Amino acid sequence: MSTTGASADPLAALGSLPGVAESVESVRKAVDRVYGHRVMRRRSNEITSEAALRGARGSAALSGADWGLEEVRRRTDFSGDDEARVMGAALRLTAEAGQLLSIWRQSPLRVLARLHLVAAAGRGDEVGRPRLAGEEVDEPLVELPLPSAAEVSGRLEGLSELIIAGGSAPALVTAAVVHGEILALRPFTSHNGLVARSAERIVLVGSGLDPKSVCPAEVGHAELGRAAYLAALDGYVSGTPEGVAAWIAHCGRAVGLGARESTAVCEALQRGAA
């Protein structure tokens, strides 16, 4: 994992990087605005459902299936072509993530394996497990050097130990590191981006920052654009304090935009327009 020095709690140490505290505070305020909206008090289930749909659409867009929201609502068959299968995988992951919250803190690697199994259903015996030496990775939108299977195994174990141990790191920091680490490692033979963004969502919800899952970071990542997403990931992979802080800040902006999206949904419901 990209860290900036030895620490008993390396995730918490990242919170002291320049600009990270400001990102954490900005995210907290954005989330509080959604939860404070009067519509949330009586229609939170509708907001959660809509956020799930919009989050899945955003995550799929970053993996090459950039469909309009109404097209996602209209479709019932997601098996016709590559883009449809990506969208179907994103929708399945969104539904599955909520079932895995209680497992995450005890066995994050089990959760990641389950997410891949759900995303890549039916692809073969490489599904639901980290890739082995010599196995190729189908992740065409991420062109970073691919870590070896041995490095993947070691770093996943290290990440798992940090999650299980807990600590005082802000939810945004933990979510950003989980997201960045999975995307940098690409531990599975396919669907790593979708899995990484689902894991980020699990952390944000399970931490209590967004317990009703109404602030879909995937919406924000898509809105910020693929180029900015990959540039921020480059910073994370560099391991420099500036690069890691920039990635955390990017994830913070994504959560903030997800919160803004759900605030707009709340206001539309309040007007009777949605």
C-alpha positions in Angstrom: 0.0 0.0 0.0 1.1 3.5 -0.7 2.0 5.2 2.6 4.5 7.9 3.6 6.3 6.3 6.5 6.1 3.7 9.2 3.2 4.1 11.7 1.3 2.0 14.1 -1.8 3.2 12.2 -0.7 4.0 8.6 -4.2 4.8 7.5 -4.6 7.4 10.2 -1.2 8.8 9.4 -2.5 9.7 5.9 -5.0 12.0 7.5 -2.1 14.4 8.3 -1.1 14.8 4.7 -1.6 18.4 3.3 -5.2 19.1 2.4 -6.6 15.8 3.6 -8.2 17.2 6.7 -9.9 19.8 4.6 -11.2 17.1 2.3 -12.5 15.1 5.2 -14.3 18.1 6.6 -15.8 19.0 3.2 -17.2 15.5 2.8 -18.7 15.5 6.2 -20.5 18.7 5.6 -21.8 17.5 2.2 -23.1 14.3 3.7 -24.7 16.2 6.6 -26.6 18.4 4.1 -28.2 15.3 2.5 -29.1 13.7 5.8 -30.5 17.0 7.0 -32.9 17.4 4.1 -36.5 17.1 5.2 -37.3 14.6 2.4 -34.7 12.2 4.0 -36.8 12.0 7.1 -39.8 10.3 5.4 -38.5 9.0 2.0 -35.0 7.8 2.7 -35.7 4.4 1.1 -36.5 6.1 -2.2 -33.3 8.2 -2.0 -31.3 5.1 -1.3 -32.8 3.2 -4.3 -32.2 6.1 -6.6 -28.6 6.6 -5.4 -27.9 2.9 -6.0 -29.1 3.2 -9.6 -27.1 6.3 -10.2 -24.1 4.9 -8.6 -24.2 1.8 -10.7 -24.5 3.9 -13.8 -21.5 6.1 -12.8 -19.3 3.1 -12.0 -20.2 1.4 -15.3 -19.4 4.7 -17.2 -15.9 4.6 -15.8 -15.6 1.0 -17.1 -16.6 1.9 -20.6 -20.4 1.6 -20.5 -21.5 5.3 -20.4 -25.3 5.0 -20.7 -27.9 7.5 -20.0 -29.8 7.1 -16.7 -33.1 6.5 -18.5 -31.5 3.8 -20.7 -30.5 2.0 -17.5 -34.0 2.3 -16.1 -35.5 1.0 -19.3 -33.3 -2.0 -19.9 -34.1 -5.5 -18.6 -31.6 -7.5 -20.5 -27.9 -6.8 -19.8 -26.4 -9.7 -21.7 -26.4 -8.4 -25.3 -22.9 -7.0 -25.7 -19.8 -5.9 -23.7 -21.3 -2.6 -22.6 -24.5 -4.2 -21.5 -22.6 -6.8 -19.5 -20.6 -4.1 -17.8 -23.8 -2.3 -16.8 -25.3 -5.5 -15.6 -22.2 -6.2 -13.5 -22.4 -2.8 -12.0 -26.0 -3.2 -11.1 -25.4 -6.6 -9.5 -22.6 -5.2 -7.4 -24.7 -2.4 -6.1 -27.3 -4.8 -5.0 -24.7 -7.2 -3.5 -22.6 -4.6 -1.6 -25.3 -3.9 1.0 -25.4 -7.6 1.9 -21.6 -7.7 2.7 -21.3 -4.9 5.2 -21.3 -7.2 8.3 -18.6 -9.4 6.7 -16.2 -6.6 5.6 -14.6 -5.8 9.0 -14.0 -9.5 9.7 -12.9 -10.7 6.3 -12.4 -8.1 3.6 -10.7 -10.5 1.3 -13.7 -12.7 1.4 -15.8 -9.7 0.5 -13.6 -8.8 -2.4 -13.7 -12.3 -3.8 -17.5 -12.3 -3.5 -17.7 -9.0 -5.3 -15.6 -10.3 -8.2 -17.7 -13.5 -8.3 -20.9 -11.4 -8.6 -19.4 -9.0 -11.2 -17.8 -11.7 -13.4 -20.4 -14.4 -13.1 -19.8 -17.3 -15.5 -16.4 -16.3 -16.9 -14.5 -19.4 -15.7 -12.4 -20.8 -12.9 -10.6 -17.6 -12.4 -13.7 -15.9 -11.0 -13.8 -15.1 -7.3 -10.1 -15.4 -6.5 -7.0 -13.3 -7.0 -5.2 -13.9 -10.2 -2.3 -16.4 -10.4 1.1 -15.9 -11.9 0.8 -15.8 -15.7 -2.9 -14.9 -15.8 -3.8 -11.9 -17.9 -5.9 -9.0 -16.7 -8.7 -7.6 -18.8 -8.8 -4.0 -17.6 -8.1 -1.9 -20.7 -8.9 1.5 -19.2 -6.1 1.2 -16.6 -2.7 1.2 -18.3 -0.5 1.2 -15.2 2.2 -1.4 -14.9 0.7 -4.6 -13.5 2.0 -5.9 -10.2 3.0 -9.5 -10.0 0.7 -12.1 -8.4 3.0 -12.4 -5.5 3.0 -8.7 -4.9 -0.8 -8.7 -5.1 -1.1 -11.4 -2.5 1.2 -9.6 0.0 -0.4 -6.2 -0.4 -3.9 -7.6 -0.2 -3.0 -9.4 3.0 -1.5 -6.1 4.4 -4.7 -4.2 3.5 -6.9 -6.9 5.1 -4.9 -6.7 8.3 -5.3 -2.9 8.5 -9.1 -3.2 7.9 -9.5 -5.9 10.5 -7.3 -4.1 13.1 -9.5 -0.9 12.7 -8.0 2.4 13.7 -8.8 6.1 13.8 -8.5 6.9 10.2 -11.4 9.0 8.7 -13.8 7.0 6.6 -12.8 9.0 3.5 -9.1 8.1 3.9 -9.9 4.4 4.4 -12.3 4.3 1.5 -9.8 6.1 -0.8 -7.0 3.7 0.1 -9.1 0.6 -0.4 -10.3 1.9 -3.8 -6.8 3.0 -4.9 -5.1 -0.2 -3.7 -7.5 -2.5 -5.6 -7.3 -0.5 -8.7 -3.6 -0.3 -8.6 -3.1 -4.0 -7.9 -5.9 -5.2 -10.3 -6.0 -8.5 -8.2 -8.6 -10.1 -10.4 -8.5 -11.1 -14.1 -11.4 -8.7 -14.8 -13.8 -6.1 -13.4 -11.3 -4.6 -11.0 -12.6 -1.1 -11.4 -16.1 -2.1 -10.6 -15.0 -4.1 -7.6 -12.8 -1.2 -6.4 -15.6 1.3 -6.5 -18.0 -1.1 -4.8 -15.4 -1.7 -2.0 -15.1 2.1 -1.6 -18.9 2.3 -1.1 -18.9 -0.5 1.4 -16.3 1.4 3.5 -18.3 4.7 3.3 -21.5 3.0 4.4 -20.0 0.6 6.9 -18.0 3.3 8.6 -21.2 5.2 9.5 -20.3 8.2 7.3 -23.1 7.4 4.9 -25.1 4.6 6.6 -28.1 4.8 4.3 -25.9 4.8 1.2 -27.3 8.0 -0.3 -24.0 9.7 -1.3 -22.8 7.6 -4.3 -19.1 8.4 -4.9 -19.4 6.6 -8.2 -21.6 9.4 -9.5 -18.9 11.9 -8.6 -16.1 9.9 -10.1 -18.0 9.7 -13.4 -18.8 13.4 -13.3 -15.1 14.3 -12.7 -14.2 12.2 -15.7 -12.1 9.3 -16.6 -9.0 11.4 -17.4 -9.0 13.0 -13.9 -9.7 9.7 -12.3 -6.7 8.0 -13.9 -4.5 11.0 -13.3 -5.4 10.9 -9.6 -4.8 7.2 -9.5 -1.3 7.8 -10.9 -0.7 10.0 -7.9 -1.8 7.2 -5.5 0.5 4.7 -7.3 3.4 7.1 -7.1 3.4 6.8 -3.3 4.4 10.4 -2.8 2.7 12.4 -0.1 1.4 14.8 -2.7 0.2 12.0 -5.0 -1.6 10.1 -2.2 -3.2 13.3 -0.8 -4.4 14.2 -4.3 -6.0 10.8 -4.7 -7.8 11.2 -1.3 -8.9 14.7 -2.3 -10.2 13.4 -5.6 -12.2 10.7 -3.8 -13.5 13.4 -1.4 -14.7 15.5 -4.3 -16.5 12.4 -5.8 -18.3 11.8 -2.5 -19.3 15.4 -2.4 -20.7 15.3 -5.9 -22.6 12.1 -5.0 -24.1 13.9 -2.1 -25.0 16.8 -4.3 -26.8 14.4 -6.7 -28.9 13.0 -3.9 -29.7 16.4 -2.6 -31.0 17.3 -6.0 -33.1 14.1 -5.9 -34.5 15.1 -2.6 -35.4 18.5 -3.9 -37.1 17.0 -7.0 -39.2 14.7 -4.8 -40.1 17.7 -2.6 -41.4 19.5 -5.7 -43.2 16.4 -6.8 -41.1 16.2 -10.0 -39.5 12.8 -9.4 
